[in-house]
Amino acid sequence: MARLPILKAHEIIRALEKAGFQRVRQRGGHARLKHPDGRVTSVPVHTGEDIDRWLLKKILRDAKISTEEFLHLAEKL
């Protein structure tokens, strides 16, 4: 199993959008993304801050995306 990178919020959102998620709203520092099949996740958007590995793992668990699938989407950015 590959190790997750530390990424910025906009990089994570871009990878999730490639997986079919759409940003449905942003309230304060959190963007809410929803997939047409009903999956939902939130990504904290704080300027200049990175998303740590444990939080990225939680986002992927909520989105029901495997680590390998996410890494494949993120490498194309």
C-alpha positions in Angstrom: 0.0 0.0 0.0 1.4 3.4 -1.0 1.9 6.2 1.4 -0.5 9.1 1.1 1.1 12.5 0.3 0.6 15.7 2.2 -1.4 17.9 -0.2 -3.1 21.3 -0.3 -6.9 21.4 -0.2 -7.2 22.6 -3.9 -5.2 19.6 -5.0 -7.5 17.2 -3.1 -10.6 18.9 -4.5 -9.3 18.7 -8.0 -8.6 14.9 -7.7 -12.1 14.4 -6.2 -13.6 16.3 -9.1 -11.8 14.0 -11.5 -13.5 11.1 -9.7 -16.9 12.7 -10.4 -17.5 14.8 -7.3 -18.9 18.3 -7.6 -18.5 21.1 -5.1 -22.1 21.8 -3.9 -21.3 24.5 -1.3 -18.6 26.1 0.8 -19.4 27.4 4.2 -16.6 29.1 6.0 -13.4 27.1 5.7 -15.0 23.8 4.5 -15.9 22.8 1.0 -18.7 20.1 0.6 -18.4 17.8 -2.3 -21.1 15.4 -3.5 -21.0 12.6 -6.1 -24.0 11.8 -8.3 -24.4 8.4 -6.6 -24.9 10.1 -3.2 -21.4 10.0 -1.6 -20.5 13.2 0.3 -17.3 14.5 1.9 -16.0 17.7 3.3 -12.5 19.2 2.7 -11.2 22.0 4.9 -10.0 24.9 2.8 -7.5 27.0 4.8 -5.2 29.2 2.8 -1.5 28.2 3.1 -2.2 25.0 5.1 -1.6 21.4 4.1 -4.0 18.6 4.6 -2.3 16.0 6.8 -2.3 12.3 5.9 -4.7 11.2 8.7 -7.3 13.8 7.5 -6.8 12.8 3.8 -7.4 9.2 4.8 -10.7 10.3 6.5 -11.8 12.3 3.4 -11.1 9.3 1.2 -13.0 7.0 3.6 -16.0 9.3 3.5 -15.8 9.5 -0.3 -15.4 5.7 -0.5 -12.3 6.0 -2.7 -9.3 3.7 -2.2 -5.8 5.0 -1.6 -4.6 3.6 -4.9 -7.5 5.1 -6.9 -6.8 8.5 -5.3 -3.1 8.4 -6.0 -3.9 7.6 -9.6 -6.2 10.6 -9.8 -3.8 12.9 -8.0 -0.7 12.0 -10.2 -2.5 13.3 -13.3 -2.8 16.8 -11.8 
